[in-house]
């Protein structure tokens, strides 16, 4: 179920503490103002049934794993392209330094 422990589940706590009675009185007052007809007695007999909720599945976990895997793949390709770009820049810089008669950066 959605709430594993009923004592810590907010919807069930509200339901047990009288939110249904409060909501029924508010609805009865709104209907009475709109129609000039009292429905308070029929609203008090309102009952709530706790319906079964869908069981929690691991779908969100699958999406999280897929998202993390996708981000890792994007990061890996970005780092690969970044290293290629930096290696190309260093190679061009070495050629320029050699043309100027200077040593490579590693020997400075």
JOPEVEN-V786196 format. One record per helix or strand. SS is the DSSP state (h for helix, s for strand). FROM is the first residue (numbers start at 1). TO is the last residue. If there is no record, write none. Layout:
ss | from | to
SS | FROM | TO
SS | FROM | TO
//
This chain:
ss | from | to
h | 6 | 8
h | 10 | 16
h | 19 | 35
h | 40 | 44
h | 59 | 99
h | 105 | 107
//
